[in-house]
């Protein structure tokens, strides 16, 4: 587990990154101290927690405890919240400082409702977000196509009885390992990523090969119609291996590695986008 301290309005919010869960956890008393400006955030949180529990709010009251470094330098157990719990907590604190967060959450909620009514808005929002982050239009079009390919694959998995969540993740790992020689977690660590989406940090060639692996897996699945999860694992490995062989052929011809440490900061936001092997 990794830890860091974020500074918000010159006040510290202790946080931990959990490798296993791939989640950030934040010290609740620090959030309370920033937003409420209470002279005793520990007491404020105890009272707030009791009130939320009485209201039946389990999202915030069922928080974990983690050891974090206290002001006196000692490691002490403190209540922590993940991102979802933190956002819910912010809504429960009556404070002018919390108001911008509440307005932002309301705006996001309104946008998601609109997108549910008109799915095209989701594509427009994705395009705008990627452009704001400095991605090229060519890469964005490739990325949006990869989302379509991924959806077709997951639809096929559902048709074969594969369960969303853990089983999807296992098959995705198999495909990724077969074409890139790395699991998703190994790939993200290689690119120095944490919560970020791996595909958002792939080069055009990486994206193309990942799409080839997933599209090929879907085609093989439709042809062989696997019944058991083990049969789906074999199909996933076959689809990923075809893209893996393509990767090796390209690397043999170009003399360059396709899977590199480069992430979006290097690939798309640098004046000299140099690949790191």
VEXMAR-834984 format. One record per residue (C-alpha): x, y, z; residue in three letters. Coordinates in steps of 0.25 Angstrom, whole numbers, plus 5000, padded with zeros to 4 digits. Layout:
% VEXMAR-834984
XYZALA ...
//
This chain:
% VEXMAR-834984
500050005000UNK 500550144996UNK 500250275003UNK 500350415001UNK 499850555006UNK 498950644997UNK 498950795000UNK 497550854999UNK 497451005002UNK 498750995009UNK 498250885018UNK 498650745018UNK 497750625014UNK 498450495017UNK 498250385007UNK 498650235004UNK 498650164991UNK 498250014992UNK 498849934982UNK 497949814983UNK 496649894982UNK 497249994973UNK 496550104982UNK 496950234988UNK 496550245003UNK 496550385010UNK 496550425025UNK 495150465028UNK 495550555040UNK 496450635030UNK 495350655020UNK 494450695031UNK 495450795036UNK 495650855022UNK 494150875020UNK 493550895033UNK 494650985039UNK 494350915053UNK 495250945064UNK 495150795067UNK 494850715054UNK 494950585062UNK 493750615071UNK 493050675058UNK 493250545051UNK 492750465063UNK 491450545063UNK 491250545048UNK 491450395048UNK 490450375058UNK 489450465051UNK 489650395038UNK 489550255044UNK 488150305050UNK 487750345036UNK 488050205031UNK 489250255023UNK 490150135022UNK 491050185010UNK 491850275020UNK 491650215033UNK 492150075028UNK 493550135027UNK 494850055029UNK 495950095039UNK 497450105034UNK 498750135041UNK 499150275037UNK 500250365042UNK 499650465052UNK 500150605055UNK 501050555066UNK 501750465056UNK 501150335062UNK 500350235053UNK 498850235058UNK 497650165053UNK 496650265047UNK 495350255039UNK 495650265024UNK 494650285012UNK 494850234998UNK 494450334986UNK 493050304986UNK 492850315001UNK 493650445001UNK 492750504991UNK 491550454999UNK 492150515012UNK 492350655005UNK 490850655002UNK 490650635017UNK 491450755022UNK 490750895022UNK 491950985019UNK 492151095008UNK 493451015005UNK 492650895001UNK 491650964992UNK 492550964980UNK 492650814981UNK 491150804983UNK 490950884970UNK 491950804963UNK 491250674967UNK 489850724963UNK 490450764950UNK 491050624947UNK 489750564952UNK 488950644942UNK 489850614930UNK 489750464933UNK 488250474933UNK 488350544919UNK 489250444914UNK 488350334918UNK 487250404909UNK 488250424898UNK 489450334897UNK 490150424887UNK 490450524897UNK 491350424904UNK 492150414891UNK 492250564891UNK 492650584905UNK 493750474903UNK 494250544891UNK 494250684898UNK 494950624911UNK 496050554903UNK 496350684894UNK 496450764907UNK 497450664912UNK 498350684900UNK 498050564892UNK 498050564877UNK 496750554869UNK 497350434862UNK 497650364875UNK 496250394881UNK 495550334869UNK 496350214871UNK 496050214886UNK 494550224883UNK 494650104873UNK 495350024884UNK 494150054893UNK 493249994883UNK 494049874881UNK 494149854896UNK 492649864897UNK 492449754886UNK 493349664893UNK 492649674907UNK 491349654900UNK 491849524894UNK 492349484908UNK 490949514914UNK 490349424903UNK 491349314907UNK 490949324922UNK 492149394927UNK 491849484939UNK 492249634939UNK 493249674949UNK 494249564954UNK 494049474942UNK 494149584932UNK 495449634939UNK 496049494938UNK 495849484923UNK 496349624921UNK 497549584928UNK 497749464919UNK 497549544906UNK 498549654911UNK 499549554916UNK 499449474903UNK 499749594894UNK 500649684902UNK 501249584912UNK 500749664923UNK 499449654932UNK 498649784933UNK 499249814947UNK 500649784942UNK 500449874930UNK 499849984938UNK 501049974948UNK 502049974936UNK 501450104931UNK 501350164946UNK 499850164946UNK 498950144958UNK 497450174956UNK 497550224942UNK 496950144930UNK 498050064924UNK 497550094910UNK 497650244912UNK 499150224913UNK 499350134901UNK 500050184888UNK 499250164875UNK 499950034872UNK 499649984886UNK 498250014884UNK 498149954871UNK 498749824876UNK 497849824888UNK 496649844879UNK 497149724870UNK 497249634882UNK 495849664887UNK 495149664873UNK 495849534870UNK 495449474883UNK 493949514880UNK 494049454866UNK 494649324871UNK 493549314882UNK 492449334872UNK 493049224864UNK 493349124875UNK 492249164885UNK 492949124898UNK 492049074909UNK 492849064921UNK 493749174927UNK 494949094925UNK 494649084910UNK 494449234910UNK 495849244916UNK 496449164904UNK 495749254894UNK 496249384901UNK 497649324901UNK 497549294886UNK 497049424882UNK 498049504890UNK 499149414884UNK 498849444870UNK 499049594874UNK 500249554881UNK 500849484869UNK 500549614861UNK 501249694871UNK 502549614870UNK 502549624855UNK 502449774856UNK 503549784866UNK 504449694858UNK 504249774845UNK 504349914852UNK 505349874863UNK 504549954873UNK 503749914885UNK 502249934884UNK 501849924899UNK 502650034906UNK 502650114919UNK 502150234912UNK 500850284917UNK 499950394912UNK 500850504918UNK 501950454909UNK 501150404897UNK 500250524895UNK 500650644904UNK 502150654901UNK 502850744891UNK 503750624888UNK 502850494890UNK 504050404892UNK 503650254895UNK 504350194907UNK 504650044906UNK 
//
